[in-house]
Amino acid sequence: MSKVQKQPMRMCLGCREMKQKTDLIRVLRSPEGNVTVDLTFKQSGRGAYICNNPECFQRVKKSRALSRSLGTEIPEDIYEKIQNRRN
């Protein structure tokens, strides 16, 4: 018998629902303070997750939930990368 691996769950900042980590987009603040979109899910730093739902993206952008979660200002190009990643 092979073991079934359990998928880690994370909460989307927009809809506040728990989803599988691989179904979400991870935005990362590195220890140096740089904000990036982490496509590998393995970079070190503080991460925040957003699902691919357009309503969630708009809610996160309008409420500045990403800035609060990461504790830093989010550059506009990061929002553009997230939007491009969703499509």
Secondary structure, 3 states (H helix, E strand, C coil): CCCCCCCCEEEECCCCCEEEHHHCEEEEECCCCCEEEECCCCCCCEEEEECCCHHHHHHHHHHCHHHHHHCCCCCHHHHHHHHHHHC
